[in-house]
């Protein structure tokens, strides 16, 4: 139909990035709930949020496959999330499940620091994607306006040729 492929891709990227950010927050919330209560339903919810995060990461990776800088950003997000999971979430949840003191297993102050790294990187990705989408949309709108003006200017002499008397 002549529509640039980014017109449909960009909104999906923005939607998936927002959902991925939500999944990351949900993972942290559910891990915290499990650590505070020991209720296995929090661990199950953590696993679902983790699966959602991974699925959304996969979708985004496919959508930005042709953009090396975007792929690099997603790699950073994935690596930072893996660091949070391996250094905090899994060891802390395992310690809780085994009845050990979480603070003896993982430094609790690193939880927020690691997750903030993930959130900042996702926010940066979202901002850059939004800026790119807006710039492309503005350029497309400008091009459409210029095309319309050119069309109108080309049509004007035709009217004059068809009606050289100026009566119409």
TIVO-2410 file (N, C-alpha, C; in nm, 3 decimals):
# residues 168
REC num residu      c1      c2      c3 atome chaine
REC   1      X   0.081  -0.121   0.000     N      A
REC   1      X   0.000   0.000   0.000    CA      A
REC   1      X   0.085   0.126   0.000     C      A
REC   2      X   0.213   0.112  -0.002     N      A
REC   2      X   0.299   0.228  -0.004    CA      A
REC   2      X   0.332   0.283   0.133     C      A
REC   3      X   0.274   0.227   0.239     N      A
REC   3      X   0.306   0.274   0.374    CA      A
REC   3      X   0.442   0.220   0.415     C      A
REC   4      X   0.526   0.309   0.468     N      A
REC   4      X   0.656   0.258   0.515    CA      A
REC   4      X   0.636   0.154   0.625     C      A
REC   5      X   0.723   0.057   0.628     N      A
REC   5      X   0.712  -0.054   0.724    CA      A
REC   5      X   0.723  -0.003   0.868     C      A
REC   6      X   0.794   0.107   0.892     N      A
REC   6      X   0.809   0.160   1.027    CA      A
REC   6      X   0.676   0.209   1.085     C      A
REC   7      X   0.581   0.241   0.998     N      A
REC   7      X   0.451   0.292   1.045    CA      A
REC   7      X   0.381   0.188   1.132     C      A
REC   8      X   0.393   0.064   1.097     N      A
REC   8      X   0.331  -0.042   1.179    CA      A
REC   8      X   0.427  -0.099   1.282     C      A
REC   9      X   0.556  -0.097   1.251     N      A
REC   9      X   0.655  -0.156   1.342    CA      A
REC   9      X   0.678  -0.070   1.466     C      A
REC  10      X   0.692   0.060   1.449     N      A
REC  10      X   0.725   0.147   1.562    CA      A
REC  10      X   0.623   0.141   1.676     C      A
REC  11      X   0.493   0.149   1.648     N      A
REC  11      X   0.398   0.137   1.761    CA      A
REC  11      X   0.407   0.003   1.833     C      A
REC  12      X   0.436  -0.103   1.760     N      A
REC  12      X   0.453  -0.234   1.825    CA      A
REC  12      X   0.576  -0.234   1.914     C      A
REC  13      X   0.685  -0.174   1.865     N      A
REC  13      X   0.807  -0.166   1.945    CA      A
REC  13      X   0.778  -0.090   2.074     C      A
REC  14      X   0.710   0.023   2.063     N      A
REC  14      X   0.680   0.104   2.181    CA      A
REC  14      X   0.587   0.030   2.277     C      A
REC  15      X   0.490  -0.040   2.222     N      A
REC  15      X   0.399  -0.117   2.307    CA      A
REC  15      X   0.473  -0.229   2.380     C      A
REC  16      X   0.553  -0.306   2.308     N      A
REC  16      X   0.627  -0.416   2.370    CA      A
REC  16      X   0.728  -0.366   2.472     C      A
REC  17      X   0.794  -0.253   2.443     N      A
REC  17      X   0.892  -0.198   2.538    CA      A
REC  17      X   0.823  -0.158   2.668     C      A
REC  18      X   0.706  -0.095   2.658     N      A
REC  18      X   0.631  -0.059   2.778    CA      A
REC  18      X   0.588  -0.181   2.858     C      A
REC  19      X   0.544  -0.283   2.787     N      A
REC  19      X   0.503  -0.407   2.854    CA      A
REC  19      X   0.623  -0.478   2.917     C      A
REC  20      X   0.738  -0.472   2.850     N      A
REC  20      X   0.858  -0.534   2.905    CA      A
REC  20      X   0.900  -0.462   3.033     C      A
REC  21      X   0.889  -0.330   3.035     N      A
REC  21      X   0.919  -0.253   3.155    CA      A
REC  21      X   0.823  -0.295   3.267     C      A
REC  22      X   0.697  -0.312   3.234     N      A
REC  22      X   0.599  -0.358   3.332    CA      A
REC  22      X   0.632  -0.497   3.385     C      A
REC  23      X   0.676  -0.585   3.297     N      A
REC  23      X   0.713  -0.721   3.340    CA      A
REC  23      X   0.834  -0.717   3.434     C      A
REC  24      X   0.930  -0.629   3.405     N      A
REC  24      X   1.048  -0.616   3.492    CA      A
REC  24      X   1.005  -0.568   3.631     C      A
REC  25      X   0.917  -0.469   3.635     N      A
REC  25      X   0.867  -0.419   3.764    CA      A
REC  25      X   0.790  -0.527   3.837     C      A
REC  26      X   0.712  -0.604   3.763     N      A
REC  26      X   0.634  -0.712   3.823    CA      A
REC  26      X   0.726  -0.819   3.881     C      A
REC  27      X   0.833  -0.849   3.811     N      A
REC  27      X   0.930  -0.948   3.863    CA      A
REC  27      X   0.984  -0.902   3.998     C      A
REC  28      X   1.022  -0.777   4.006     N      A
REC  28      X   1.078  -0.724   4.131    CA      A
REC  28      X   0.972  -0.726   4.242     C      A
REC  29      X   0.851  -0.685   4.208     N      A
REC  29      X   0.743  -0.682   4.308    CA      A
REC  29      X   0.713  -0.822   4.360     C      A
REC  30      X   0.704  -0.919   4.270     N      A
REC  30      X   0.673  -1.056   4.311    CA      A
REC  30      X   0.787  -1.118   4.392     C      A
REC  31      X   0.911  -1.090   4.353     N      A
REC  31      X   1.025  -1.140   4.431    CA      A
REC  31      X   1.021  -1.082   4.571     C      A
REC  32      X   0.994  -0.952   4.579     N      A
REC  32      X   0.986  -0.887   4.710    CA      A
REC  32      X   0.873  -0.948   4.794     C      A
REC  33      X   0.759  -0.971   4.731     N      A
REC  33      X   0.647  -1.033   4.803    CA      A
REC  33      X   0.682  -1.170   4.857     C      A
REC  34      X   0.752  -1.249   4.776     N      A
REC  34      X   0.793  -1.381   4.821    CA      A
REC  34      X   0.891  -1.371   4.938     C      A
REC  35      X   0.987  -1.279   4.926     N      A
REC  35      X   1.088  -1.265   5.032    CA      A
REC  35      X   1.024  -1.222   5.164     C      A
REC  36      X   0.922  -1.138   5.157     N      A
REC  36      X   0.857  -1.090   5.279    CA      A
REC  36      X   0.763  -1.193   5.340     C      A
REC  37      X   0.693  -1.267   5.254     N      A
REC  37      X   0.589  -1.357   5.306    CA      A
REC  37      X   0.622  -1.505   5.300     C      A
REC  38      X   0.705  -1.544   5.204     N      A
REC  38      X   0.731  -1.686   5.183    CA      A
REC  38      X   0.617  -1.756   5.111     C      A
REC  39      X   0.516  -1.682   5.070     N      A
REC  39      X   0.399  -1.737   5.001    CA      A
REC  39      X   0.439  -1.781   4.860     C      A
REC  40      X   0.423  -1.910   4.828     N      A
REC  40      X   0.464  -1.961   4.697    CA      A
REC  40      X   0.390  -1.896   4.579     C      A
REC  41      X   0.273  -1.838   4.604     N      A
REC  41      X   0.202  -1.775   4.493    CA      A
REC  41      X   0.282  -1.656   4.437     C      A
REC  42      X   0.361  -1.590   4.523     N      A
REC  42      X   0.448  -1.482   4.474    CA      A
REC  42      X   0.558  -1.538   4.385     C      A
REC  43      X   0.611  -1.654   4.421     N      A
REC  43      X   0.715  -1.717   4.339    CA      A
REC  43      X   0.658  -1.757   4.203     C      A
REC  44      X   0.535  -1.807   4.203     N      A
REC  44      X   0.469  -1.843   4.076    CA      A
REC  44      X   0.446  -1.719   3.991     C      A
REC  45      X   0.402  -1.612   4.053     N      A
REC  45      X   0.380  -1.487   3.979    CA      A
REC  45      X   0.512  -1.431   3.927     C      A
REC  46      X   0.617  -1.446   4.004     N      A
REC  46      X   0.751  -1.404   3.959    CA      A
REC  46      X   0.788  -1.481   3.832     C      A
REC  47      X   0.765  -1.611   3.832     N      A
REC  47      X   0.799  -1.693   3.715    CA      A
REC  47      X   0.719  -1.650   3.592     C      A
REC  48      X   0.590  -1.618   3.611     N      A
REC  48      X   0.508  -1.571   3.498    CA      A
REC  48      X   0.560  -1.438   3.445     C      A
REC  49      X   0.593  -1.347   3.535     N      A
REC  49      X   0.645  -1.217   3.493    CA      A
REC  49      X   0.780  -1.233   3.421     C      A
REC  50      X   0.861  -1.325   3.469     N      A
REC  50      X   0.990  -1.353   3.406    CA      A
REC  50      X   0.969  -1.408   3.265     C      A
REC  51      X   0.874  -1.499   3.249     N      A
REC  51      X   0.843  -1.553   3.116    CA      A
REC  51      X   0.791  -1.443   3.024     C      A
REC  52      X   0.706  -1.354   3.078     N      A
REC  52      X   0.656  -1.241   2.998    CA      A
REC  52      X   0.772  -1.153   2.952     C      A
REC  53      X   0.863  -1.122   3.044     N      A
REC  53      X   0.978  -1.040   3.011    CA      A
REC  53      X   1.057  -1.104   2.896     C      A
REC  54      X   1.084  -1.232   2.906     N      A
REC  54      X   1.161  -1.303   2.804    CA      A
REC  54      X   1.089  -1.305   2.670     C      A
REC  55      X   0.959  -1.326   2.673     N      A
REC  55      X   0.880  -1.327   2.549    CA      A
REC  55      X   0.883  -1.191   2.482     C      A
REC  56      X   0.862  -1.086   2.561     N      A
REC  56      X   0.863  -0.950   2.506    CA      A
REC  56      X   1.002  -0.915   2.452     C      A
REC  57      X   1.105  -0.957   2.521     N      A
REC  57      X   1.242  -0.935   2.473    CA      A
REC  57      X   1.260  -1.002   2.337     C      A
REC  58      X   1.208  -1.123   2.323     N      A
REC  58      X   1.217  -1.195   2.196    CA      A
REC  58      X   1.145  -1.122   2.084     C      A
REC  59      X   1.024  -1.075   2.111     N      A
REC  59      X   0.948  -0.998   2.010    CA      A
REC  59      X   1.026  -0.874   1.968     C      A
REC  60      X   1.077  -0.800   2.066     N      A
REC  60      X   1.150  -0.677   2.036    CA      A
REC  60      X   1.276  -0.707   1.955     C      A
REC  61      X   1.346  -0.813   1.989     N      A
REC  61      X   1.468  -0.848   1.918    CA      A
REC  61      X   1.438  -0.875   1.770     C      A
REC  62      X   1.327  -0.941   1.743     N      A
REC  62      X   1.288  -0.966   1.604    CA      A
REC  62      X   1.252  -0.834   1.535     C      A
REC  63      X   1.177  -0.748   1.602     N      A
REC  63      X   1.133  -0.622   1.541    CA      A
REC  63      X   1.248  -0.527   1.509     C      A
REC  64      X   1.354  -0.527   1.589     N      A
REC  64      X   1.464  -0.433   1.566    CA      A
REC  64      X   1.586  -0.501   1.503     C      A
REC  65      X   1.570  -0.621   1.453     N      A
REC  65      X   1.683  -0.699   1.403    CA      A
REC  65      X   1.768  -0.624   1.301     C      A
REC  66      X   1.710  -0.535   1.225     N      A
REC  66      X   1.785  -0.462   1.123    CA      A
REC  66      X   1.852  -0.335   1.174     C      A
REC  67      X   1.840  -0.307   1.302     N      A
REC  67      X   1.896  -0.186   1.362    CA      A
REC  67      X   2.000  -0.225   1.467     C      A
REC  68      X   2.129  -0.229   1.430     N      A
REC  68      X   2.234  -0.276   1.524    CA      A
REC  68      X   2.236  -0.201   1.658     C      A
REC  69      X   2.214  -0.071   1.657     N      A
REC  69      X   2.216   0.005   1.783    CA      A
REC  69      X   2.101  -0.039   1.875     C      A
REC  70      X   1.986  -0.068   1.816     N      A
REC  70      X   1.871  -0.114   1.896    CA      A
REC  70      X   1.896  -0.254   1.950     C      A
REC  71      X   1.956  -0.339   1.868     N      A
REC  71      X   1.989  -0.474   1.913    CA      A
REC  71      X   2.087  -0.465   2.031     C      A
REC  72      X   2.184  -0.374   2.021     N      A
REC  72      X   2.280  -0.356   2.131    CA      A
REC  72      X   2.210  -0.311   2.259     C      A
REC  73      X   2.115  -0.220   2.246     N      A
REC  73      X   2.042  -0.173   2.365    CA      A
REC  73      X   1.963  -0.288   2.428     C      A
REC  74      X   1.898  -0.367   2.345     N      A
REC  74      X   1.823  -0.481   2.400    CA      A
REC  74      X   1.917  -0.581   2.466     C      A
REC  75      X   2.034  -0.599   2.410     N      A
REC  75      X   2.133  -0.688   2.471    CA      A
REC  75      X   2.172  -0.635   2.609     C      A
REC  76      X   2.191  -0.504   2.621     N      A
REC  76      X   2.223  -0.444   2.751    CA      A
REC  76      X   2.109  -0.466   2.851     C      A
REC  77      X   1.986  -0.448   2.805     N      A
REC  77      X   1.871  -0.469   2.894    CA      A
REC  77      X   1.869  -0.614   2.942     C      A
REC  78      X   1.884  -0.707   2.848     N      A
REC  78      X   1.881  -0.850   2.882    CA      A
REC  78      X   1.994  -0.885   2.980     C      A
REC  79      X   2.114  -0.835   2.953     N      A
REC  79      X   2.227  -0.864   3.042    CA      A
REC  79      X   2.207  -0.806   3.182     C      A
REC  80      X   2.152  -0.686   3.189     N      A
REC  80      X   2.128  -0.624   3.320    CA      A
REC  80      X   2.019  -0.698   3.396     C      A
REC  81      X   1.918  -0.744   3.325     N      A
REC  81      X   1.813  -0.822   3.391    CA      A
REC  81      X   1.870  -0.955   3.439     C      A
REC  82      X   1.950  -1.019   3.357     N      A
REC  82      X   2.011  -1.147   3.397    CA      A
REC  82      X   2.100  -1.128   3.519     C      A
REC  83      X   2.170  -1.015   3.525     N      A
REC  83      X   2.255  -0.986   3.641    CA      A
REC  83      X   2.168  -0.972   3.767     C      A
REC  84      X   2.056  -0.901   3.757     N      A
REC  84      X   1.967  -0.886   3.873    CA      A
REC  84      X   1.913  -1.023   3.915     C      A
REC  85      X   1.872  -1.101   3.819     N      A
REC  85      X   1.817  -1.234   3.851    CA      A
REC  85      X   1.923  -1.322   3.916     C      A
REC  86      X   2.042  -1.328   3.857     N      A
REC  86      X   2.144  -1.420   3.908    CA      A
REC  86      X   2.211  -1.372   4.037     C      A
REC  87      X   2.221  -1.239   4.054     N      A
REC  87      X   2.287  -1.188   4.174    CA      A
REC  87      X   2.192  -1.160   4.289     C      A
REC  88      X   2.066  -1.142   4.258     N      A
REC  88      X   1.973  -1.110   4.367    CA      A
REC  88      X   1.851  -1.202   4.372     C      A
REC  89      X   1.768  -1.198   4.269     N      A
REC  89      X   1.637  -1.265   4.276    CA      A
REC  89      X   1.648  -1.414   4.308     C      A
REC  90      X   1.720  -1.487   4.226     N      A
REC  90      X   1.726  -1.632   4.248    CA      A
REC  90      X   1.796  -1.669   4.378     C      A
REC  91      X   1.913  -1.612   4.410     N      A
REC  91      X   1.976  -1.649   4.538    CA      A
REC  91      X   1.889  -1.610   4.659     C      A
REC  92      X   1.825  -1.493   4.652     N      A
REC  92      X   1.742  -1.450   4.764    CA      A
REC  92      X   1.619  -1.538   4.780     C      A
REC  93      X   1.554  -1.570   4.669     N      A
REC  93      X   1.434  -1.653   4.677    CA      A
REC  93      X   1.470  -1.796   4.720     C      A
REC  94      X   1.583  -1.846   4.675     N      A
REC  94      X   1.629  -1.979   4.717    CA      A
REC  94      X   1.658  -1.979   4.867     C      A
REC  95      X   1.726  -1.875   4.914     N      A
REC  95      X   1.756  -1.866   5.058    CA      A
REC  95      X   1.626  -1.863   5.138     C      A
REC  96      X   1.528  -1.789   5.095     N      A
REC  96      X   1.398  -1.780   5.166    CA      A
REC  96      X   1.330  -1.916   5.168     C      A
REC  97      X   1.330  -1.984   5.054     N      A
REC  97      X   1.265  -2.115   5.044    CA      A
REC  97      X   1.333  -2.217   5.135     C      A
REC  98      X   1.466  -2.204   5.149     N      A
REC  98      X   1.543  -2.297   5.233    CA      A
REC  98      X   1.549  -2.254   5.379     C      A
REC  99      X   1.485  -2.143   5.412     N      A
REC  99      X   1.480  -2.098   5.551    CA      A
REC  99      X   1.606  -2.027   5.598     C      A
REC 100      X   1.691  -1.989   5.505     N      A
REC 100      X   1.813  -1.915   5.542    CA      A
REC 100      X   1.786  -1.765   5.540     C      A
REC 101      X   1.872  -1.691   5.607     N      A
REC 101      X   1.858  -1.545   5.607    CA      A
REC 101      X   1.901  -1.490   5.472     C      A
REC 102      X   1.812  -1.415   5.410     N      A
REC 102      X   1.839  -1.359   5.279    CA      A
REC 102      X   1.958  -1.264   5.284     C      A
REC 103      X   1.964  -1.181   5.386     N      A
REC 103      X   2.073  -1.082   5.398    CA      A
REC 103      X   2.210  -1.148   5.408     C      A
REC 104      X   2.215  -1.272   5.453     N      A
REC 104      X   2.343  -1.341   5.462    CA      A
REC 104      X   2.387  -1.395   5.325     C      A
REC 105      X   2.293  -1.404   5.232     N      A
REC 105      X   2.321  -1.462   5.100    CA      A
REC 105      X   2.347  -1.355   4.994     C      A
REC 106      X   2.268  -1.250   4.997     N      A
REC 106      X   2.282  -1.143   4.896    CA      A
REC 106      X   2.281  -1.006   4.963     C      A
REC 107      X   2.358  -0.913   4.911     N      A
REC 107      X   2.352  -0.777   4.963    CA      A
REC 107      X   2.221  -0.711   4.919     C      A
REC 108      X   2.136  -0.680   5.013     N      A
REC 108      X   2.003  -0.628   4.981    CA      A
REC 108      X   2.007  -0.493   4.911     C      A
REC 109      X   2.110  -0.413   4.935     N      A
REC 109      X   2.117  -0.283   4.869    CA      A
REC 109      X   2.138  -0.295   4.719     C      A
REC 110      X   2.192  -0.407   4.673     N      A
REC 110      X   2.213  -0.425   4.530    CA      A
REC 110      X   2.084  -0.452   4.454     C      A
REC 111      X   1.981  -0.497   4.522     N      A
REC 111      X   1.853  -0.523   4.458    CA      A
REC 111      X   1.804  -0.399   4.384     C      A
REC 112      X   1.792  -0.289   4.455     N      A
REC 112      X   1.741  -0.166   4.394    CA      A
REC 112      X   1.837  -0.114   4.288     C      A
REC 113      X   1.966  -0.117   4.316     N      A
REC 113      X   2.065  -0.067   4.220    CA      A
REC 113      X   2.057  -0.144   4.088     C      A
REC 114      X   2.052  -0.274   4.097     N      A
REC 114      X   2.048  -0.357   3.976    CA      A
REC 114      X   1.918  -0.336   3.898     C      A
REC 115      X   1.806  -0.331   3.969     N      A
REC 115      X   1.680  -0.312   3.899    CA      A
REC 115      X   1.670  -0.171   3.842     C      A
REC 116      X   1.726  -0.072   3.909     N      A
REC 116      X   1.727   0.064   3.854    CA      A
REC 116      X   1.808   0.070   3.724     C      A
REC 117      X   1.914  -0.008   3.714     N      A
REC 117      X   1.991  -0.015   3.590    CA      A
REC 117      X   1.903  -0.068   3.477     C      A
REC 118      X   1.826  -0.170   3.506     N      A
REC 118      X   1.735  -0.227   3.407    CA      A
REC 118      X   1.633  -0.122   3.365     C      A
REC 119      X   1.569  -0.058   3.462     N      A
REC 119      X   1.465   0.041   3.433    CA      A
REC 119      X   1.519   0.158   3.352     C      A
REC 120      X   1.637   0.207   3.388     N      A
REC 120      X   1.697   0.319   3.314    CA      A
REC 120      X   1.726   0.281   3.169     C      A
REC 121      X   1.776   0.161   3.149     N      A
REC 121      X   1.810   0.117   3.013    CA      A
REC 121      X   1.683   0.099   2.930     C      A
REC 122      X   1.579   0.045   2.989     N      A
REC 122      X   1.451   0.032   2.918    CA      A
REC 122      X   1.396   0.171   2.886     C      A
REC 123      X   1.400   0.262   2.982     N      A
REC 123      X   1.349   0.398   2.959    CA      A
REC 123      X   1.426   0.467   2.846     C      A
REC 124      X   1.556   0.448   2.843     N      A
REC 124      X   1.637   0.507   2.736    CA      A
REC 124      X   1.596   0.448   2.600     C      A
REC 125      X   1.576   0.318   2.595     N      A
REC 125      X   1.532   0.252   2.472    CA      A
REC 125      X   1.398   0.309   2.427     C      A
REC 126      X   1.303   0.320   2.521     N      A
REC 126      X   1.171   0.373   2.488    CA      A
REC 126      X   1.179   0.517   2.438     C      A
REC 127      X   1.260   0.598   2.503     N      A
REC 127      X   1.274   0.739   2.463    CA      A
REC 127      X   1.331   0.749   2.322     C      A
REC 128      X   1.434   0.673   2.294     N      A
REC 128      X   1.495   0.676   2.161    CA      A
REC 128      X   1.398   0.626   2.054     C      A
REC 129      X   1.322   0.523   2.086     N      A
REC 129      X   1.224   0.472   1.990    CA      A
REC 129      X   1.112   0.575   1.965     C      A
REC 130      X   1.067   0.640   2.071     N      A
REC 130      X   0.963   0.742   2.059    CA      A
REC 130      X   1.014   0.859   1.975     C      A
REC 131      X   1.135   0.905   2.005     N      A
REC 131      X   1.194   1.017   1.930    CA      A
REC 131      X   1.207   0.982   1.782     C      A
REC 132      X   1.252   0.861   1.753     N      A
REC 132      X   1.267   0.818   1.614    CA      A
REC 132      X   1.131   0.812   1.544     C      A
REC 133      X   1.033   0.759   1.613     N      A
REC 133      X   0.898   0.750   1.555    CA      A
REC 133      X   0.843   0.889   1.525     C      A
REC 134      X   0.857   0.981   1.619     N      A
REC 134      X   0.807   1.116   1.600    CA      A
REC 134      X   0.880   1.188   1.487     C      A
REC 135      X   1.010   1.169   1.477     N      A
REC 135      X   1.087   1.232   1.369    CA      A
REC 135      X   1.043   1.177   1.233     C      A
REC 136      X   1.024   1.047   1.225     N      A
REC 136      X   0.980   0.987   1.099    CA      A
REC 136      X   0.838   1.033   1.063     C      A
REC 137      X   0.753   1.040   1.162     N      A
REC 137      X   0.615   1.084   1.136    CA      A
REC 137      X   0.614   1.230   1.089     C      A
REC 138      X   0.695   1.314   1.150     N      A
REC 138      X   0.702   1.454   1.110    CA      A
REC 138      X   0.757   1.467   0.968     C      A
REC 139      X   0.860   1.389   0.937     N      A
REC 139      X   0.918   1.393   0.803    CA      A
REC 139      X   0.817   1.345   0.699     C      A
REC 140      X   0.742   1.242   0.733     N      A
REC 140      X   0.641   1.190   0.641    CA      A
REC 140      X   0.530   1.291   0.621     C      A
REC 141      X   0.488   1.357   0.728     N      A
REC 141      X   0.383   1.459   0.717    CA      A
REC 141      X   0.433   1.575   0.631     C      A
REC 142      X   0.557   1.617   0.651     N      A
REC 142      X   0.615   1.726   0.572    CA      A
REC 142      X   0.621   1.687   0.425     C      A
REC 143      X   0.664   1.563   0.398     N      A
REC 143      X   0.671   1.515   0.261    CA      A
REC 143      X   0.531   1.513   0.198     C      A
REC 144      X   0.433   1.469   0.274     N      A
REC 144      X   0.295   1.466   0.224    CA      A
REC 144      X   0.244   1.605   0.193     C      A
REC 145      X   0.277   1.703   0.278     N      A
REC 145      X   0.236   1.841   0.256    CA      A
REC 145      X   0.302   1.895   0.130     C      A
REC 146      X   0.432   1.869   0.112     N      A
REC 146      X   0.503   1.917  -0.005    CA      A
REC 146      X   0.449   1.852  -0.132     C      A
REC 147      X   0.417   1.724  -0.125     N      A
REC 147      X   0.360   1.655  -0.240    CA      A
REC 147      X   0.225   1.715  -0.276     C      A
REC 148      X   0.144   1.747  -0.176     N      A
REC 148      X   0.013   1.807  -0.200    CA      A
REC 148      X   0.026   1.944  -0.265     C      A
REC 149      X   0.118   2.024  -0.216     N      A
REC 149      X   0.140   2.158  -0.273    CA      A
REC 149      X   0.186   2.144  -0.418     C      A
REC 150      X   0.281   2.054  -0.443     N      A
REC 150      X   0.331   2.034  -0.579    CA      A
REC 150      X   0.218   1.989  -0.671     C      A
REC 151      X   0.132   1.902  -0.623     N      A
REC 151      X   0.018   1.855  -0.702    CA      A
REC 151      X  -0.074   1.970  -0.733     C      A
REC 152      X  -0.104   2.053  -0.634     N      A
REC 152      X  -0.192   2.168  -0.654    CA      A
REC 152      X  -0.133   2.266  -0.754     C      A
REC 153      X  -0.002   2.290  -0.745     N      A
REC 153      X   0.063   2.385  -0.836    CA      A
REC 153      X   0.063   2.332  -0.979     C      A
REC 154      X   0.080   2.201  -0.993     N      A
REC 154      X   0.077   2.143  -1.127    CA      A
REC 154      X  -0.063   2.145  -1.185     C      A
REC 155      X  -0.164   2.133  -1.100     N      A
REC 155      X  -0.302   2.132  -1.148    CA      A
REC 155      X  -0.348   2.270  -1.189     C      A
REC 156      X  -0.296   2.376  -1.130     N      A
REC 156      X  -0.340   2.512  -1.158    CA      A
REC 156      X  -0.321   2.551  -1.304     C      A
REC 157      X  -0.206   2.527  -1.366     N      A
REC 157      X  -0.192   2.565  -1.506    CA      A
REC 157      X  -0.288   2.488  -1.597     C      A
REC 158      X  -0.322   2.366  -1.560     N      A
REC 158      X  -0.416   2.288  -1.639    CA      A
REC 158      X  -0.550   2.358  -1.643     C      A
REC 159      X  -0.593   2.415  -1.534     N      A
REC 159      X  -0.720   2.488  -1.530    CA      A
REC 159      X  -0.714   2.608  -1.625     C      A
REC 160      X  -0.601   2.673  -1.625     N      A
REC 160      X  -0.586   2.789  -1.711    CA      A
REC 160      X  -0.586   2.750  -1.857     C      A
REC 161      X  -0.528   2.636  -1.888     N      A
REC 161      X  -0.525   2.591  -2.027    CA      A
REC 161      X  -0.663   2.547  -2.071     C      A
REC 162      X  -0.735   2.480  -1.981     N      A
REC 162      X  -0.869   2.433  -2.014    CA      A
REC 162      X  -0.964   2.551  -2.028     C      A
REC 163      X  -0.945   2.653  -1.945     N      A
REC 163      X  -1.035   2.768  -1.948    CA      A
REC 163      X  -0.954   2.896  -1.966     C      A
REC 164      X  -0.902   2.920  -2.086     N      A
REC 164      X  -0.819   3.036  -2.108    CA      A
REC 164      X  -0.894   3.167  -2.095     C      A
REC 165      X  -1.025   3.165  -2.096     N      A
REC 165      X  -1.102   3.290  -2.085    CA      A
REC 165      X  -1.108   3.340  -1.942     C      A
REC 166      X  -1.081   3.252  -1.846     N      A
REC 166      X  -1.087   3.291  -1.706    CA      A
REC 166      X  -1.227   3.301  -1.653     C      A
REC 167      X  -1.326   3.253  -1.729     N      A
REC 167      X  -1.465   3.261  -1.684    CA      A
REC 167      X  -1.498   3.156  -1.579     C      A
REC 168      X  -1.422   3.049  -1.577     N      A
REC 168      X  -1.451   2.943  -1.480    CA      A
REC 168      X  -1.345   2.935  -1.379     C      A
***
